């Protein structure tokens, strides 16, 4: 009844129609091209097709080397989650059953899936349940949307406007200045950063869906924070996959201002949800996002393959020593190395 076939350019239009109708912006071939262009991954995308050769399910998968230099397939790195896009339970089941064949055909050490809505439990798969994502309902009305937040969160938002500390801009020309803030913040967190070209590629491949929200210090005009936002019309969600701010402005509630401006933007665009990204359960970012009234949604990262591997981003506890070393190493070492290393991290 079904077949699993490798992606070809001849299926690009049908793939994208299916992705836009049943999936997210991360399911589209444009995001595939961003990953391939930016990190040199190989395309391991597959589709489940029926007897009429029509697509019934999508299996986006990129192939690369992980930090152990083992050849792996991940669906998808640089995306917090990506449920399997299918038009029926039967097509979904066939897609899952096809993964073992894909692993063998592509000579992969392992395959990782990063799921949210789908609670798929299969024999021989290991699950990692450490992370959640948060979705803030955008109610169309600013007062009603902000009312979901805690009293202290609402007060911090209002204080930023009362004191007139910040300005917001959606000018993509601010990208180089945002990138400097991003690299600096990632270094403080002990993480490598991709090259600026990674962010530029979103504007090239997804020009209608990509927005750069920059926050400027009104006193100096300096970019002090920002978010790369992706508008996914199929699921009416504004995604916030990448962002950072200067910690020197934490006492002025810069994060509150930035999150609220993203929510306001999403409402202006007619979207229904603001996805606030991944957080480990119990972490500081987990607690912060809860203040907005966003509900945690369990992420299910699944690992299938050889050895005792683990799905999802690298285990920060296991890499604690390297992370602390990264924080103190000079920028002239970490910046060029980080641009090369990030492809193996597969965050």
N, C-alpha and C positions, 0 to 999 in steps of 0.2 A: 504493500500500500504506500509506503514512504521510502524515499532514498535520501541519503546524506551526501551532498555534493560540495566541492570546494568552490569558494567565491571566484567569479570571473567578472571582468569588466562588463560583459554582456548582460549581467544580472544587476548592475549597479542601480538602474532606475527602479526596477521592481523591488530590490532590497530597501531602498530609501523610502519608497511608498509604504512598504510594510512597517518599517521602523517608525515612520512618522505617525502612522495610524495606531500602532499597538505598543510602541516603545518610547524611548526618550532620545534626546539629541545625541547621547553617547552611543546609541545603536547605529547611527548613520555612518555612511562611508566617509563622510567628511572628517569625523573624529578618527577613523582608521587612518586617513591620510596624514593627519596631524601627528599621530604616534609614529608612523613609518618615516615621515620626513624628519621629525625631530630627533628620533632615537635609533633609527636604522633597524627597527624590528622587522621581522618577516610577517607576512600576512598568513594567518591560520584560520581565517574566517570560513565558516561553512553554513550552508542552509539546508533545511529539511524541505524536500519538495514532494508533492503528491503525484498521482498517476498522470495528471495533466501537466506535470512539470511546473506547477505553480508553487511559490514559496508558502510554507506553512509554519516555519519556525526559523529563527536566526540564532546562530552560535558565533558571536564575535570572539575572536581569539587572536592574540598576537604572540609571536614566538621570539624569544630572546634568551639571553643568559642571565641567571640570577647571581647573587653575591658569591655563591659557591661555584660559579662559572658552569653550572649545569644547564642544559638546554631545557627550557620550560615553556609552557603555554599558559597565558593568563588572560582572563576575561573579566575586566580589563584593567591594566595598570593605569594610574593617573585618573581613575574614576572610582568614587567611593563605593558604588554598587552598580550592578547591571544584571537584572533578572533576565532569564531566558525569554525571549519574545516569541510567543507561540499563539496560534489561533484555536488550539484545542488541547485538552489533556493528553490525547493520544499523540499529537505532534510533539508536545513537551516530553512525554515519556520516551519517544523515539530519539529525540535530541540527546537526552541524558544517556540512553543506551549506546549512542554513537560515539561517545567521548573516548571509550577504551580503544575503539578502532582508530580514531583520529590520533590518539597518543602514540599508538604503534606505527601508524603510517608516517607521522611526522617525526618519529624517533625522539619523543619527549621523555624526559625524566619524570615529569609530573604535569598535571593540569590543575589550575586553580579557577574556581568560580567565586564571584563576589555578588551574593544575592541579598535581596531585602524582603520583598513580599512573598517569595516562594520558599516554603519550608520543605525543601526536598531532602529526603533521607534515603540514602542508598547504601547497600553493603559495600565495604571496602573504601568508603569515603570518610575522611576525618573532617570534623567541623571545628571552627574557631569562632567563638561567640563573644569575644572580648569587646567588640565595638558596636556602637549604635549610630544612627543618624537622627537628625531632628528636622521636622518640617513645621514651619510656622504658618498656620492658615492666614491667608490674606483676604480679609472680609470685605474689601472694597471701600470701606469707610475707615479713615485713619483713626478716629477715636475708638471705634470698636476693636480694631486690630491692636492698638496700643494697650487697650484695657485688658488684654490677655496676659500682659506682663505683670510682674510683681510691683508693689508700690515703690520700692526702692529703684527698680529698673526704670519705671516711668519717670520718677523724679530726676534721675540722672540724665535721661534723654532731654527732659524739659530744661534742665540747668544748662546744657550745652547751647541751646537756642537763646535762652535768657541772657547768657553772657556773651553770645555772638563770637565764640572762639574760632569757629571753623566755617569753611566754605566747601561746597561739593561741586565737582566738575565731572562731566562725562566725555571730556576731550581725549581721544586716543593718543594725542600727541604727548600726553603725560606718561606714557608707558615707560620711557627710560628712567624717569624719576621714581615711578612706582617700583620698577625692577630693583633699583638700588635699596629701597626700603625692604623689599621682599627678601633679597639676598642677605641683608643685614639681620633680619629677624630669624630667618632659617638658620643662620650661623649661630645665633644665640640659643636656638633650640637644639643645636647639634646635628642639623640635617644639611645635606648638600642641596644645591639649587640647580635647576636646568638653565640652559642658556636663555637669554632674552628672546631668541628666535622662536622658542617654544610658544611663548605668549603671542608673539607677532603672528604665528601661524593660525591662531584662532580667527584673527581679523581677515586673514587671507582665505581660509577655507570655510568659515562660518560668518561671513560679514554681516548678515541680517540678524544674527542671534547673539553676537558677542558685544559686550559693553564693559568699559573700564570705568569704575566708580573711583574717583580719586578724592581724598580729603586734603584740603590745604589749610595751613595755619594762616588765619586772616591777618595776623600781625606781620608775617614775613613773606607770605605767598608761597612758602615751601610745601611740597607734597610730603605729607607725614603719615599717610596710610592709604589703603585702597583695596579694592576687590575686583577680580576678573569675574564678571557675571555672564551666565549663559541662559538665554531664554529658550525653554523647551516647550513648544506650542502643543505638541501631541499630548503631553501630560499636564499642561498648564502650570509648569513649575519654573521658577527662577532658581537656578543653581549657583551656589557660591563655592566653587572648587578650590580657588586660590586667592589668598589675601594675606595682608600683613599690616602692621602699624608700628610706629616708633613708641617703645615702652615709656619714654620720657613723658608722654602725654596721657598715660593711664590715669593720673590723678584728675585729669580734665574729662574723663569718660569718653575718650575718643572712640573706643569700640562701640559704645552705646549709640553715639551719633552715626557711625558708619553702618551698623546693622539696621538702624531705623531708616536711614536714607535708602538702603537696599530694599527694605520693605515698601517704602513709599514708591520707589521706582517700579517694583513689581506690580503694585496696584495700578499705577498709571498705564502699565502695559496690558492690564486686564488679566493678569495671571492669578492663580488661586492659591499657590503655595510658594514659600521661600524655603528652599532646602539649605540648612545651615551647616551641612557637612558632617564628617565622621568625628566621633570622639570615643576614647576608651571609657568604659563604664567607671564612674567614680572619679574621673579626672577633673581638673580645674575647668576645662572647657565644657565638660558635661554639665557641671553645676551652673556655669554661666549661661549656657543655652536654655537650661530649665527655667531661668528667670524670665525668659521671654514668653513663657506659656507654650513653647513648642514641646511636643510629646516625643519621647525617645522611641525609635523604631529599631528593632533588633536587626543587625546585619549578620548574615550567615556566610562565612567564608569557608569554602569547601576545598579540600585537597584530595587529589587522586593520583597515586603514582607510587614510585619506589621509595623506600627508606622511610624515615620518620619526619618528613617535612611538615611545614605548616603553611596554610594559606594566609593571604593578607600581607600587609606591610611587615618589614622586619621587626622582630621582637626587640623592643628598646631595652628591656631589662637585660637580655642576654648580651646586647651590644653596649651596655652602659659605659664600660671603659673607653671604647672607641668614640662614643658620643661626647664624653667629657673631654677627650683629647682634641676632637674636632673643634670644640668651642674655643679652645685656647690657641690653636694653631694660627699662624699669621694668614691674613686674607690672601696674600699673594700666592699662598700654597693651596688653600682650600677652594678658592674660586675656580681656577682652571681644572683642578682635580674633580671638584664637585660636578662640573658640567659633563665630565666623562663618566663619572661614577653613577650618576642618577639613573642611567638606563638600566643598571644592574640592580638597583634598589627596588624598582618597580612599585612605587608607593601606592 
